């Protein structure tokens, strides 16, 4: 019977765990929230996700008591992009409609939600005031 080298076994287990953790970090979901305000005349935001698993996602944009939910869309090569806008021409081009004063105190939170309702990423940003 061959004796077990406990030190080598422990070292191998630690290296395997570190390797798996590194792989998970490489494939972590990311979110980018951008937003702009033009006083009381316009609000605009985008919520973009990357490194997502296959499947459908939706974005929720929140500012103070205001909340808007974009239509669901499938991740294309791990990426989704959602636009929110109060400008009519942008809404015609597919942006989710929001009110002109939707963004309050130049702050917005974007949340990505998968098809099962699980929040996969969220971020809050200060918006650019024009």
N, C-alpha and C positions, 0 to 999 in steps of 0.2 A: 504494500500500500504506500502511495506517494504522500508525503506530508504536505499539508496546505501551507502555502506561503501567505500568511495573513497580511503582511505589509504590501506585497504585490497586488493582492486582491483588493485591498482598500484603495491603493493608488489607482488601479484600473477603474474602480467604481467612481471615484472622484473625477477622473478625467472624462469618463462617459457622461456624468451629470453635467459637467462644465460644457461639454460639446453640445449636448441637447439644449442647454440654456442658451448657448450662442445661436443655435438654429432658430429657436423661438424668438429671440431678439431681432434676428434678420427679417422675420416674417410678421413682426408686430404691426397691427393696424395703425395707420396714421391718419390724422385729420388736419385740414387746413381751413380756417375760417377767415374770410376777408369781408369787410363791410365798410360802407360809406354812407354819409348823411349829407343832405343839402338843406339844412334848417328844417323848415316845415314843408318843403316842397318835394322831397324825394328821400326814400330809403332804399338801399341796395345791399345784398349780401350774397356770398357764395360759400357753400360747404362742400369740400372735396375730400374724398377718402382714397387711400392708397394701401397697397399690401393687403387687400381684402381677399378672403376666401370666396370661391364661387358662390353665387346666389343673388338674391334680390335684397336691396337696401332702400331705406328712405332716410331723409334728413328732416330734422326738426330744428327750426330757428326760433329762439326765444330772446326777448328783450323786455325786461320788467314783467308786466302782466300779459304781454302780447306773445302769441305762439302761432306759428304756421308750420304745416307739414307738407312736404313735397310728395308728389306721386312716386311710387316705388319704381325702381329701375334696376336691371341686372348689372352686376359688376362686369366690366369689360377689361380683361387682362388685369384684374385686381383693382380697378379704378372706377369710381363713381364721381359724378359732378352734378351739383344741384345749384341752381340760381334762384334767387328771390329778388323781386323788384316791385316798385310802385309805379314805374314808368310803363305806360300802356304798350308802347312798341316792343319793350322787352318781354312783357307778358305774352303778347302775340307770338313772339319767337320762342316761347316755351318756359319762361321763368314763372315760378310760383308767385301769385299775386300777394303783396303785402301793402299795408297802408303807407301813405306818405310820411306819417309820424310813427311808424312801427318801431323804429330803433329809438330807445329812450336812453338819455345820458351817454350817448355815443358808445354803448356797450351791447354786444350780442353774443349769444351762446349757440354754437352749432352742435348737434348731436346726430351721430349715425346710428341707425337701428337696423338690425337684420330682420329677416322674414319671420323669425320666431318671437320678435319683440325685445330681443336682448340689445342693450346699449353696447356697441363695440368701440366707440370712441366719442370723446366730447372735449370741446375747448371753448373758452370764453376769450374774446378779444375786444380791445378798444378800437372803435371805428375811426376812419379818417373823416374829419369834418371838413366840408368844402365851403 
